[in-house]
Amino acid sequence: MDSRVFAGLLFLAAWTTVSGAEPVGPFCFSAAPFLDVYEWYFEAQGGSNFVITGRDLVGNRAQSANGFVAGGSFIFGFSTYPLSSSEDPVLGGGTIHLDTLSGPAVCYAPDFESCGAFTIALVSCPSRGSTPASAARVQGRSK
């Protein structure tokens, strides 16, 4: 997706939210080197601020996030909620550069081994059921 298209869609999210429409999305983001794929819906909150709802498609875990546009970047923070007691909650954040639609990010989990630095990048959303339910390198899951 061209960066101008994504920026235009963020503008559309701001406009449609003001007019009472549904949040805009889904937008999907990879989190390499992790196998996680975030599926996010954006809802403008005024100015350049957004509330994001969605899920991590790997493991089908709920997510909440917020962010804002500053200059040529979208700055965000997120939480991924555990699906079971064998997983840890994950907190993180990063920057998506609007010209490349990718950027640096980091996640934190209580075990410190199942998180760390990653690159977030806009990707095509996978078809339902095509992401693995379990994988070796997933945020918040111990090895």
Secondary structure, 3 states (H helix, E strand, C coil): CCHHHHHHHHHHHHHHHHCCCCCEEEEEEEEECCCCEEEEEEEECCCCEEEEEEEECCCCEEEEEEEEEECCEEEEEEEECCCCCCCCCEEEEEEEECCCCEEEEEEECCCCCCCCEEEEEEECCCCCCCCCCCCCCCCCCCC
